[in-house]
Each structure stands twice: as structure tokens, then as C-alpha cells.
Amino acid sequence: MNDRQRRPVYLIGMGGSAYALWYFYSVGATLAAAAFALLTVFCVVRLRKLSSDT
């Protein structure tokens, strides 16, 4: 998988995990929300790394 193919995957991952973060935080499941917050941060960092390499 090349860099052009990975970019949409990270964007979809960021969107999905940000939505899950909002959902779990709104229902009071803070442990699950924290896990999705870490996943969101991971996707953002990887996307920034990918964008800076090109």
C-alpha cells in the first residue's frame, strides 16, 4: 500500500474514532472514550508524518 492509498485510510480512521470518542464520552463510558482518543491521536500523528514526507 503506497502513501496515496494510506491517506484516505487515516482520514476515515480519524473520523470514525472521533465519532466513537464523542459517542462514548456522551454516554459516560470514559474508558472507551479514552481508547478512542488515543486512536484519534495516533491517526493524526501518522497522517502528519505521511504528509510531511511527501
PABA-665640 format. One line per 10 residues: their letters; for each residue x, y, z of C-alpha. Coordinates in pm, whole numbers, plus 50000, padded with zeros to 5 digits. Layout:
<pts>
a	X:Y:Z  ...
</pts>
This chain:
<pts>
mndrqrrpvy	50000:50000:50000  50155:50330:49894  50121:50674:50053  49835:50786:49826  49634:50484:49932  49708:50525:50303  49592:50887:50330  49216:50809:50295  49253:50522:50540  49393:50755:50806
ligmggsaya	49125:51016:50733  48847:50759:50768  49012:50626:51084  49029:50975:51232  48665:51044:51151  48539:50713:51282  48738:50723:51602  48646:51088:51665  48278:50997:51629  48320:50698:51862
lwyfysvgat	48507:50922:52108  48216:51169:52109  47958:50891:52144  48126:50707:52431  48204:51030:52613  47842:51144:52583  47707:50821:52734  47958:50830:53018  48189:50545:52914  48512:50731:52979
laaaafallt	48741:50428:52947  48619:50352:52596  48633:50724:52511  48995:50737:52625  49082:50444:52400  48926:50617:52100  49102:50942:52194  49434:50758:52175  49336:50607:51841  49241:50950:51708
vfcvvrlrkl	49574:51097:51820  49759:50805:51660  49582:50861:51327  49654:51235:51338  50023:51177:51409  50055:50916:51134  49877:51140:50884  50101:51435:50970  50407:51213:50933  50277:51089:50599
ssdt	50205:51443:50481  50545:51575:50585  50727:51301:50392  50567:51393:50060
</pts>
